[in-house]
Amino acid sequence: MPVPPALKPKLSTSVHDLAGVGPERAAQLERLKIFTVEDLLLHRPHRYEDRRHFISIAELKLKEPATVRGKIVAQGLKHYSQRRKSIFEFVLDDGTARLHCRWWNLSFMGKYFHVGDEVMVFGKPLSLKPRTIDHPDTEVLDPGEDPSIHLDRIVPIYPLTDGLPQRWLRSLMWRALEEHESQIEESRLELLKLIGEKYPTRANAVHMLHFPEERHDADVARQRLAFDELFALQLEIQRRRRALEANAQALPCGGTNQLMRPFLAALGFKLTAAQTRVLREVRTDMSGAAPMRRLLQGDVGSGKTAVAACSALMALESGFNVALMAPTEILAEQHFQNFTRWLMPLGVRVELQTGARKTVESSELRVGDQNSQLFIGTHALITSGFQIPRLGLVIIDEQHKFGVAQREQLVRKGRYPHLLVMTATPIPRTLGLTLYGDLDSSVIDELPANRGRIRTFVRSSEQLSKVHEFICGKLKEGRQAYVVYSRVDSPDTEAGIKAVTEEFKRLQKEFAPYQVALLHGRLHARDKESVMEAFRANRVQVLLATSVIEVGIDVPNATVMAIENAEQFGLAQLHQLRGRVGRGAHESFCILVANLKTEEAAQRMRVLEKTTDGFEIADADLKLRGPGELLGAAQSGLPSFRFADLVEDRSLVECAREYARQLGKDVSFEKAPAGNPATSAKAPA
């Protein structure tokens, strides 16, 4: 893909060829993923020190970070506890006071310092009597080196690896900039015209990143380099979308309404205005010249399944088969039951394909069979041995549970089938524009009528007996309840984290005479379905479960959910779990039993207590946890950014998307040139 900037050959020079870089230093740089001059110049400082204004040791304040300088007047290593523990310490003197710098169990630190060395020290004093800093950042001042690089300026502090000195790397960066800064070019001159007034050139940005005149310069440089990463990604997204539109002939799946009309008449409820609007968008896409690529977002309980059924009917009416992939066997089984109940009376065959249960084998599928079918399954749908003839539409439910490659595998089962991606986990806009930037977006922003409201409460573990009393009260009224745990077994009693299998027998007694059942991911598929069927039929009143019930479970009579150790779950996951109640007309309750030892944990629980708006919760989750933890870095499909921050850079993402649209009209559909892996932004499939 096009990667900013267009590089002259010297920027691809190996660090082995730089002056002063021998085999040992080159190996250390490679551990930091620095292989070329370009990698070096894009090695981002993790912080800066203002060395224009040192404070004296006497001015140090308790637990306030500061930088001081002085000479080592004493140092030594102590062993104790029969030499199993050690402490290395030196004493720094600047003429105003003395500072003790200590390292615990790092005896090798002694080889880096000597009495008489002038040293800069950065850290937070943990004591003022005597003044002491444990494990500070340090830098020995070399009298033979140019001090203007390391003193009397704002100085970059880089991520390092063992044995690599900060001053050596900073000096190397200074020399590399002197020699190679002029070789950094813009990727597109048109882009520079658009952003020229707001940001510096890329070459200036790289210089300002490492040696800013003011702190603000480093922020501006980071934004410019982040913009380049985001623009490259958005340009690739635009290129892929235009290539699809130019090269792929859409299958005619607009439908005839011959199945849709009787389906809607028998559904038993009227679609909301939001559902109807989304279906118009889907029909337009599936009747268009290019294959549909649409993301459907809808909060828990908003009626996405009904929209999926109507979308499937459009393709089935048009003579094509449909595949619906769900992340769990429980959800696939539930879809299978719902769609069988809805579509079998219309003469549509519904097949199930999971690891545990298959209603049809691939060998039984006939290419010439003109009876359209709906195939519902888990990952089993994308196995190489299972082929679906005449595949017209792919529906992926709870997309955030799948990797990007899995989405692509299922689409490749056919010849450019239409794609509808659904999620009940609202996606923060910055993630939506990057992870799903190649998809059109629809939102169901209206809940069906006659849904009871959900009230959410946060309680401590000391209040658990009252929570159980409340649940018993609702069971007496004829309702049902979930109790959710974060672990299957092996509880951590020291941390107070419980496991569902350990709590089962105790809660059987607690909730007697009501029936209690157990559900978790390690049960056999047949046992899971048996438990769920008993719960749906109200033969089981309390379901003890893990997060396996997070998606797709629909039992309208279940009106209470208690989540123990709620602090162990993410906000979006808690919101999904909460969505298992409130699916009927009765008022519902979600009780978060949490251990709120930190302010962050309390803040997260307050978000859920305050709102049931999934989009507001998703934005809060992104800010608190970050995109990697939120989505799972291994399967999210997110590119690896050096400078862009998807939590803070929403305006940059939107700006990059707009510029990519303006400039992307001229983008070739040919394979993009390979870029340096350090700056390449991988576009989602």
Steps between C-alpha positions, in 0.01 A plus 500: 500500500618860459710590800602852596752625435646410161850405607831549334723192512725632780214488750485125444870471591564240770596633843805270471638753250470804727818643650552389858263202479689176550355147514404525871323835462326383180367195684370725779327727247342200329349395832318834482389412144740758356649349185536798265563875515127554452421275797748701707351837403151373586603363840267707715615648833276388785547831686705822508706676767534877509870536576500876461398534863637253755397522861741451788489188715396718793186605305372143448144441623351174622354284218531779240703404188804716433844500336818585692872473429805455716811291568515153652683528834443143621358170376476140610320165483343329802388137525264369764262210571789258437589677173162430343423873489714801422488878474733718291515864605691814409492842667473809279615846615431830321628736771153567646416154636552130444273246324503121551424301180421130557442189289363183664628159384687652203857451612636548145407874514829560678697459178328804344602757764824618666583746776565838338254447211267790425150355472151624414221333698125503430240355735259546791649526850340247734664656805660834589681380815730404341406605147454168317386384157463130417575380144535848344576578135867599483748628249875531551635822347797436274744795512630413155163520324312796351287620795259689273336168405426400858485826699340846485216375282186285503647151480334182367496192723475183290382146568817294545613140526751346740849644458402786265585841653254789462774748409645271231163457330425873519838583345439246223161658433660846478756379244237309300283812476794713389576256218156377394235759589514653152412160348157482667241584237124543493299209365268726298551870427120546477474387862760754610292777342197388700674476836785746446354782709415274793804272520874515423657304217571136580876569517445785747263283701764227537755758615255658747410156633856444619630849577210740558558865582192499726283221645220598262726423201515132599119484520462655154761262358322199648171614348654546154659154505180349637308665219733338245429156647125557505498649150690201359244267658201701378645523149537123492142458625379729219709311246358165609144627490541652153668183377202297623256735328697492176579129480212320673161451335233491770263203519136609449359441850241776535221245546140475384312523835334162439651367826537834678127581506383177670801512734417851625131410530582200721772669704265609778636852535552804281851605401620828647562802279876447551481136385296603195751773412792257522319245281450765231876565508571125478259452207657791313845347552396149398336637184801714409789458260763426767484234774360625831754557774296625797552520876182482707532634853216468747494499875406183686134417440457739205381231257802427279398133462171598334692727261738213425204272424348753259838553330538122462153476348595754230787273388293181535217652290760581235611135476820517704620325815583687822762435771469636855803460728475536880788498750369229736315171468235627744425803282513292179252252653269784604513653152432157354189459716371852426560488127359147474183616675477807275604360162401133488128594456612698195665192349858615569746235617715608795821305567734505801877460477694505828786294639257290704200478269453491121160466335659476156836387364684687225476190278121526513495852355427496129610788281194462279252495790266791436343497849666783689620426851616684810816361664556596863820411684814588686859486372402164345352699209846618395674160504654415163289187460165679525388676184177695444382521137335818367592699810324836468517647850732460800378619840748513787348543845699653784785590265724617788534133603660409166832586343521696177647197321198288602262755349699486176507118496121476509453764230739307275268198510309669219564738213470845656190430714333786684624548858305614806706532818301536823608597849318575824820648639486859374828601344665830596517723193881499480504119493212495254689722254814283521393143567180520291589793277428301183140430607191716474338545839143462623378551856182371662452779750153404624390217729183300433188598692388317816851450635546539875767743617822373658616648829867454592647503852855462632541308824800381705567136589394581859148564364478165319248347742259785427553447126404133540193602704396729216544220243288265714228762512489516120499120475192495723332733250560237231802665336840343422857615565860478380801499732823558305863432595827581324659156556400140437708353784814564710379801698756752625398520864770756585366743241139409579432374146242222490450215250164376374566130567606573858185704571254255345427275800485792741247689290292188443436508876468880508225509236317177595231396418560669165700309239857615434700395192860549387618627160857568386718458193656167601170311496426276203280668238213259571515583871503874428192474281323280756561760773386786278185314395412438868557868579288618206220265613528631862587153632815675626449829684861607572776463243857516634723585206819654370514758219398219260150653524633841388342494155169392356323339798134608493282394796236773558402364842855544638491842665791497748872470439763507773861523379757411764853647478361742243830690503655204313294576188528781246224760472381383160490140623301598810258691277461193279438279802246749634321473168391144586233653728240759405391294199137478609236739632607472865732745675848345523798538728877465457703489822875544471672348802845657482820540698568870448857531629605753235346823376509364144286199600251730674492730196422209268213378717357853521483516121275192494289626787446831323412391146368217286615673179736252337684764294575711808623187678717399203674840493563479875639145461735615225634782718546278805641188336634599158427328166743210538354369823147594394504297180781253551804605301554159342167489319387860485655573160627833629828621348798553726548874539817671620342844546122483458286461811147381429384620841611862451523546123137489387529837322817380323324181386209700357734750334712222346185327374376820333837572332523136385158537338611817324828356376391136468317556173835468323614190692591208277326165544824320441684338787647772719879513542638336809601742770742480785347276769574762760259748344261283304141521624319174435148562372223282636349243264 
